[in-house]
Amino acid sequence: MCGGCCLHESERLDELVGFGDEGSLRAALAIDASHEGARVALAKVLVGDGRTEEAFIEGMGTLLTPEAAGAAL
């Protein structure tokens, strides 16, 4: 049982993703490496900065998560 900590973590992740800057998005991924929203947002930031190779790697990370694999079935 998480005792409410999961809710706080989820809120913190949403807050970090909402900021939308690279540092916040990377912080969100440090908390939850499989957070699809953070990964996609980070890839968009990287593309906007002309860092397409890094964006591709981040995007591939999204495709390789168990959640994404399950959604593809």
C-alpha positions in Angstrom: 0.0 0.0 0.0 1.4 3.4 -0.9 -0.4 5.4 1.8 -1.0 8.4 -0.5 2.6 8.7 -1.7 1.6 7.5 -5.2 -0.8 10.4 -5.5 1.9 12.9 -4.6 4.3 11.4 -7.0 1.7 11.5 -9.8 0.9 15.1 -9.0 4.7 15.9 -9.0 5.1 14.2 -12.4 2.2 16.1 -13.9 3.6 19.4 -12.5 7.1 18.7 -14.0 5.6 17.7 -17.4 3.4 20.8 -17.3 6.5 23.0 -17.0 7.6 21.6 -20.4 11.3 22.6 -20.2 14.0 20.1 -20.8 15.2 20.1 -17.2 11.8 19.5 -15.8 11.0 16.8 -18.3 14.3 15.0 -17.5 13.5 15.3 -13.8 10.1 13.7 -14.4 11.8 10.8 -16.3 14.2 10.4 -13.4 11.2 9.7 -11.2 9.4 7.5 -13.7 11.4 6.5 -16.7 8.3 5.1 -18.4 6.2 8.2 -18.2 5.1 8.5 -21.8 3.9 12.1 -21.6 7.3 13.3 -20.3 9.2 11.2 -22.9 7.1 12.6 -25.8 7.3 16.2 -24.5 11.0 15.9 -24.2 11.3 14.5 -27.7 9.3 17.5 -29.0 11.6 19.9 -27.1 14.7 18.3 -28.5 13.3 18.4 -32.1 12.6 22.1 -31.5 16.2 22.6 -30.5 17.4 20.7 -33.7 18.5 17.7 -31.6 16.7 15.2 -33.7 18.9 12.2 -32.9 18.3 12.6 -29.2 14.6 13.1 -29.9 14.5 9.9 -31.8 16.2 8.0 -28.9 13.7 9.5 -26.5 10.8 8.5 -28.8 12.1 5.0 -29.1 12.1 4.8 -25.3 8.4 5.4 -25.4 7.9 2.7 -28.0 9.9 0.2 -25.9 8.0 0.5 -22.7 5.8 -2.4 -21.5 2.8 -0.1 -21.5 3.3 0.8 -25.2 3.8 -2.8 -26.1 0.6 -3.8 -24.4 -1.3 -1.0 -26.2 0.0 -2.3 -29.5 -1.5 -5.7 -28.9 
